[in-house]
C-alpha cells in the first residue's frame, strides 16, 4: 500500500532558494551521469560514489548527488521538497546547506562502518532534513496520499508519521519481515541521517541557535514535563510556580518583614496555582485587580490565569488578562498564538471589532503555521463583512 507525503501546512516566510538549488543540482547531475553522459557519465558515477570498502574523503560529499535510477531520484527529491523547504526557511540558506551536507556525511560514515559495498543517493542527507523537520514542527500535519483500491488523502501529525512510519517501520521492522525485497536499501545510512538530523536540530533549539516557538520539540518536552510534575492539566501553555528554598539571613530576618496586601495576594495566587486550586486563584486574582488594575503576574502565572478565565467563559476578564500578558511580555515566545486567541475572543464574544482587528493583525504578521494563519484571515474577513478568499 503506497503511502506518499505530498504536502505540509507549514508556509515558509521566505522562498527557500537554497533547497531549490539542492534539488536542481541533484537533477542536473542525474541528467549528466544517467541520461546524457553515456559511458563517461557511468565512469564519473562509479568514481564519485561512496565505496564503503575503500572510501575516499571526497566521496562522502559527492555520493550525495548521485542516484541509482529515476525512481530513486524522484522519491528523494519529493521528500526534499516536502520537508526541506520549511527547514531551509527556519535555518536560513547557508546553515541549511551545511546541515544538509553534514547529514549526508554522517550517514555515509554510518554506512561505511557496517558495509563494504558502494552507495549513492541523497537519502541520508534527506533523512537528516526529515528529522530536523520533526524537531522543528512536530505538531504540523502532513498530507498523505494513499493508493489502496481508491486513491485518497488524509493528514497525520509529523511526529507520528516520521517517528513511527518512516523510521521505526520503514527502516527497522519492515526490513526484518522482507529481507530479500529490501536488500539494496542502505538502512544504516538512513538511520544515521535520522539520528544526526534530530540530535543536531534539537541541540540548536536548546542552545537557541535556531528561533524557538511553543510548538517545537523542546517546547513539547517542556510542557510534558510540567504536566507530569506541577503543571495545571487542561490549560494551554500553563505553568505553575515552582517552590523555591529561601535561606533566611541572620542580619535581616525575612519573617519580620510584613507583606503588603498585593504581595500577599500574589503569593497566595502562586500557592493556589501550585495546588491546582483554580477557583481560589481566580478569586485572589480578581482581588488583586481591585487593589490596582495595573498588576500583572509572572508570565507563566498570568497566562495560566487568562486561560482559566477563558475556560470559565469569563471572556471580558480573560481578554483583559491576555492583553496584560502581551503588554507586559511583548517578546513572549507564544505572543502570536495569544494574539490570535485574544482576537477571536474580541470578535466572537465581546463584539469589539477594532480590538479584534488589532490582535488578529499582529497574529497574522507573526504566525508561521498555515492553519493558524488561515483562522486569522477568515476571522478578519468575517469582521469586514466579506467572505474569505479561497
KAJO-V779030 format. One record per run of one state. SS is the DSSP state (a for helix, b for strand, c for the rest). FROM is the first residue (numbers start at 1). LEN is the number of residues. If there is no record, write none. Layout:
BEGIN
ss=SS from=FROM len=LEN
ss=SS from=FROM len=LEN
END
This chain:
BEGIN
ss=c from=1 len=1
ss=b from=2 len=7
ss=c from=9 len=1
ss=b from=10 len=1
ss=c from=11 len=6
ss=a from=17 len=20
ss=c from=37 len=1
ss=a from=38 len=11
ss=c from=49 len=1
ss=b from=50 len=2
ss=c from=52 len=7
ss=a from=59 len=7
ss=c from=66 len=4
ss=a from=70 len=22
ss=c from=92 len=1
ss=a from=93 len=20
ss=c from=113 len=5
ss=b from=118 len=2
ss=c from=120 len=3
ss=a from=123 len=14
ss=c from=137 len=4
ss=b from=141 len=7
ss=c from=148 len=3
ss=b from=151 len=7
ss=a from=158 len=20
ss=c from=178 len=9
ss=a from=187 len=20
ss=c from=207 len=10
ss=a from=217 len=13
ss=c from=230 len=24
ss=a from=254 len=3
ss=c from=257 len=4
ss=a from=261 len=14
ss=c from=275 len=3
ss=a from=278 len=14
ss=c from=292 len=7
ss=a from=299 len=13
ss=c from=312 len=3
ss=a from=315 len=14
ss=c from=329 len=6
ss=a from=335 len=14
ss=c from=349 len=4
ss=a from=353 len=14
ss=c from=367 len=2
ss=b from=369 len=1
ss=a from=370 len=14
ss=c from=384 len=7
END
